Amino acid sequence: MGQAKNRGSLADRIAQAQAKIEATRPEKLVCNGCGADVTTINPVSTRGLRGLDAIWVGQCECGQTTFAASGEPNAVDAFFFALSENTELTLGRQEKDGGGHETV
């Protein structure tokens, strides 16, 4: 088991990983469609997505899906570029507290 053994039991390591992801949860997202606050936010797995620490997704009452991502700047940019290739999505940029909404 090597280094993992030094970080605690499997349950401890799972709890640590979940706490690390939860620490990146935005308080709210601002809908890219109508500008309303989206407070129901769910994590998306970043397994296999090098450089991304966390991805969050929220569904607004207007039907628009809004994403937030954190990690290395190049990886976050690449994630949002990949989303922008879908012409039906509207992308925006905002701060962790939900401020600074800017549609891209």
Secondary structure as UniProt FT lines:
FT   HELIX           3..6
FT   HELIX           10..22
FT   TURN            23..24
FT   STRAND          29..30
FT   TURN            32..34
FT   STRAND          37..38
FT   STRAND          41..44
FT   TURN            47..48
FT   TURN            50..51
FT   STRAND          52..59
FT   TURN            61..62
FT   STRAND          65..71
FT   HELIX           73..84
FT   TURN            87..88
FT   STRAND          92..93
FT   TURN            96..97
FT   STRAND          102..103
//
